[in-house]
């Protein structure tokens, strides 16, 4: 699979810790987790767009439409399973309509984007065997349910991952 350029919204430190605790709980249970991704740039995030390349127009629109809007509050809900065969385990993220409109304004600037629709989410694990899904759900349910119910995250920064240069740039 090619390494894709991406634009991502990142939560504040508290939000990072909350998501990383979920990664850790899955890893402690012997399940796949985003902790398995050893890259220095690995961080909880909501992808705005992924593609083989990001046109300058997309970066300009992202700076203008999203950069000045931050921080924004995101509501984190239940659990999503994405994909077929082995699945990606994620938490859905709800954002205000204005944020969604601004993200879509960025995405239309990238005609060769990876996914045509946008499902805002925080990835917890990739390549999870379907047979392990019930155990993963049990692990997540075992976390402080009160803390995770109606969890709000503050998305505070916008970054670009450039795999060709091997660098992350804050926008």
Protein Blocks (a to p, Z undefined) as FASTA:
>chain_A
ZZdddddddddfklmmmmmmmmmmmmmnopacfklpmcfklccdddfbdcfbdcfklmmm
mmmmmmmmpccdddddfdddedehjadddddddddfklmmmmmmmmmmmmkbfblbdcdd
ddfbghiafklmmmmmmmmmmpcfklmgopacddfbdcdddfknopacdZZ
